[in-house]
Amino acid sequence: MRLSVSKGSFVRSWQLAQTSIKTTPTITALGCVKCCAEGDSVTLMSTDLKTSVTCLAQGAVISEEGEAILPARIVGELIKKLPDSQFTLSAEEGKGYIEAGRSRYTFVTYPVEDFPILPTSETAKPLCALPVGDMIRLLKEGTFSGSPSEEFPQYLSAASIKVDGAKIETATTDIRRLSVSSVLLEEKPDDAASIVLPIKGLKDLERLLGGMDDAEPLHISYDNSQAYFSVPGVEFTVRCIDITFPPYEKMISPDYSTWMTIDRGDLEGALDRASVMVRNYGWMVILDLEPGGELVVRGVAPDVGEAVEALDADIGGEKLRIIFNVRYFLDGLQVLGSDKAFITFCGPSGQINLLRPGDDTFRYLLMPITLQEGEAQSLGATSREDVM
């Protein structure tokens, strides 16, 4: 195999091909990129056995057909750091070569038969199609409530992707919280369907799509074991998880007794500053809501100190004091994507719902922290006036 390569576009293709490669692969071939030069196209492939990516390389002209298993990180770093914009990449008899100007680099290649056979979407069933930008939003908003590590039960580290009617929806949960994001589809699929995928694989997909044009069309398909995400020239595959995702719709209560509309940036800043005070005290922060009045944010750490801030907000319903994990609350605000936040509360022990005002395409449900009376008293003052 021998290729004449233009650096800029080929480096980008190589970076896409590395998406499925993990830092410490357990098998040598899983730390490699398979390069196939045939006809007039060069294909790059990688896998970690749970995800895989196949892409058509840009900027490569075939001088000699063939295929090779190339060490991903060595080749990737070398071609990225080359001072020349043109180089040749070749492989024969267990050796690989990069030649640029008067420089020559030699490295070990691996047997082609060691590389796993990758799944393809040729016989997969279509799920839906949507722009890349919409898929990135679904992943960003809908996959942060679960765990990227492998957990048991499996749904704690998995995401539900569901198509019903003209809507696609993603959801994750760790029992204490739930995030749901949805997008209306331009074309209604023929059938309703759902798949469950590992969050870790979807985070890889999010990184891959992040370098693409938001308007690029993305097609999703699936079979009994894999989900396929395809854009022109690139296909990313994630192994499905064979479980039933919990009926998360039943977790969402339409009832609330207190509600608030507030500037998202103001609230995020106040909570971030309060978190400094309580980082070693369970990350517990208190909100005091006064209908028709103001919001008071309080972070109290006994024997350490306290932070108190008052913010303007449009508050309705019942007066309320509520305690919650500030890190979890910040997670939702950071993906909200709007200047204002609409938040509903169902008493001091009921669920908190974070939404965009007038928009139901994103919902973040968070359960508060319930303390015994003695524990609550240890947090100090009961009103803003007591501490000002």
Secondary structure, DSSP 8 states (H G I E B T S, - for coil): -EEEEEHHHHHHHHHHHGGG--SS-SSGGGGEEEEEEETTEEEEEEE-SSEEEEEE-SSEEEEE-EEEEEEHHHHHHHHHH-SSSEEEEEEETTEEEEEETTEEEEEE-B-GGGS-----STT-EEEEEEEHHHHHHHHHHHSSSS-SS--SSGGGGEEEEEEETTEEEEEEE-SSEEEEEEEE-SS--SS-EEEEEEHHHHHHHHHHHHTS-TTSEEEEEE-SSEEEEEETTEEEEEE---S----GGGG--S--SEEEEEEHHHHHHHHHHHHHHHTTTTTEEEEEE-TTSEEEEEEEETTTEEEEEEEE-EEEES-EEEEEEHHHHHHHHHH--SSEEEEEE-STTS-EEEEETTEEEEEEEE------HHHHHTT--SSHHHH-
